């Protein structure tokens, strides 16, 4: 993952390239940006409220989202079915531990995503 300063430099370079476009091209570029740009707070809220991986769907990472969602559902079913509650709890804990760093880095993740989008 890039550092904050690297992300700012990358964004400044992108903005400089956009500044060279014609007025009509700038309008189109900004219209597309508004349509597809993602909000870091929404990403963080999806991560915090639903540790099942819904934040991955928000930025188009369907495969990772499906894997997280599936593992979380299996963990919940195992935990409450009283068949293998420890395995269920372990699966939930693994998902939680892999998603926790993304919660704290949501600003960087979305900043990088938006820069790549531009």
PLY file of the C-alpha trace (Angstrom):
ply
format ascii 1.0
element vertex 118
property float x
property float y
property float z
element edge 117
property int vertex1
property int vertex2
end_header
0.00 0.00 0.00
1.23 3.46 -0.84
2.02 6.07 1.77
-0.07 9.22 2.14
2.58 11.45 0.57
2.93 9.16 -2.45
-0.83 9.19 -2.91
-0.94 13.00 -2.75
1.86 13.29 -5.31
0.08 10.85 -7.61
-3.15 12.83 -7.29
-1.36 16.11 -8.02
0.16 14.58 -11.16
-3.27 13.39 -12.27
-4.77 16.83 -11.61
-1.95 18.44 -13.64
-2.72 16.11 -16.55
-6.41 16.98 -16.32
-5.54 20.69 -16.32
-4.03 20.23 -19.80
-7.31 18.94 -21.24
-9.79 21.05 -23.16
-12.78 22.46 -21.29
-15.12 19.83 -22.75
-12.71 17.01 -21.89
-12.41 18.37 -18.32
-16.19 18.42 -18.02
-16.39 14.81 -19.15
-13.55 13.81 -16.85
-15.11 15.44 -13.79
-18.54 13.99 -14.62
-17.04 10.49 -14.75
-15.09 11.14 -11.57
-18.24 12.15 -9.69
-20.04 9.10 -11.01
-17.42 6.51 -10.03
-15.42 8.01 -7.16
-15.78 6.21 -3.81
-16.15 7.66 -0.32
-13.71 6.44 2.36
-16.31 6.89 5.11
-18.77 4.58 3.33
-16.01 2.01 2.89
-15.09 2.24 6.59
-18.75 2.02 7.67
-19.32 -1.10 5.57
-16.18 -2.61 7.05
-17.09 -1.71 10.62
-20.75 -2.69 10.54
-20.45 -5.77 8.38
-17.15 -7.54 8.84
-18.41 -10.06 6.32
-16.60 -8.31 3.45
-19.29 -6.01 2.05
-16.76 -3.20 1.73
-14.98 -5.25 -0.95
-18.13 -5.21 -3.07
-18.21 -1.41 -2.71
-14.91 -1.07 -4.59
-15.58 -3.86 -7.06
-13.51 -6.64 -5.49
-16.25 -9.24 -5.90
-14.08 -12.32 -5.53
-12.60 -11.25 -2.20
-16.00 -10.08 -1.01
-17.58 -13.44 -1.82
-14.78 -15.33 -0.07
-15.12 -13.21 3.08
-18.90 -13.39 3.06
-18.90 -17.16 2.58
-16.36 -17.76 5.35
-18.23 -15.45 7.70
-21.56 -17.19 7.03
-19.97 -20.61 7.51
-18.44 -19.38 10.77
-21.77 -18.05 12.04
-23.63 -21.25 11.09
-21.00 -23.44 12.76
-20.96 -21.28 15.86
-24.72 -21.30 16.39
-25.33 -24.88 15.25
-23.46 -26.24 18.28
-21.72 -28.73 15.98
-18.34 -27.05 15.87
-18.69 -23.76 17.74
-14.94 -23.35 18.24
-14.29 -23.71 14.50
-17.06 -21.20 13.81
-15.60 -18.75 16.30
-12.15 -19.27 14.79
-13.43 -18.50 11.28
-15.15 -15.34 12.50
-11.97 -14.31 14.32
-9.84 -14.90 11.20
-12.16 -12.71 9.11
-12.12 -10.06 11.82
-8.31 -10.05 12.03
-7.87 -9.80 8.24
-10.41 -6.99 7.92
-9.33 -4.92 10.92
-6.26 -3.40 9.21
-8.46 -2.38 6.28
-10.73 -0.51 8.65
-7.82 1.57 9.92
-6.44 2.09 6.40
-9.76 2.88 4.70
-8.68 6.43 3.82
-5.55 5.19 2.04
-7.34 2.31 0.33
-10.03 4.55 -1.14
-7.56 7.32 -1.96
-5.49 4.81 -3.94
-8.62 3.36 -5.56
-9.83 6.80 -6.64
-6.39 7.71 -8.03
-6.33 4.50 -10.08
-9.83 5.24 -11.27
-8.80 8.68 -12.51
0 1
1 2
2 3
3 4
4 5
5 6
6 7
7 8
8 9
9 10
10 11
11 12
12 13
13 14
14 15
15 16
16 17
17 18
18 19
19 20
20 21
21 22
22 23
23 24
24 25
25 26
26 27
27 28
28 29
29 30
30 31
31 32
32 33
33 34
34 35
35 36
36 37
37 38
38 39
39 40
40 41
41 42
42 43
43 44
44 45
45 46
46 47
47 48
48 49
49 50
50 51
51 52
52 53
53 54
54 55
55 56
56 57
57 58
58 59
59 60
60 61
61 62
62 63
63 64
64 65
65 66
66 67
67 68
68 69
69 70
70 71
71 72
72 73
73 74
74 75
75 76
76 77
77 78
78 79
79 80
80 81
81 82
82 83
83 84
84 85
85 86
86 87
87 88
88 89
89 90
90 91
91 92
92 93
93 94
94 95
95 96
96 97
97 98
98 99
99 100
100 101
101 102
102 103
103 104
104 105
105 106
106 107
107 108
108 109
109 110
110 111
111 112
112 113
113 114
114 115
115 116
116 117
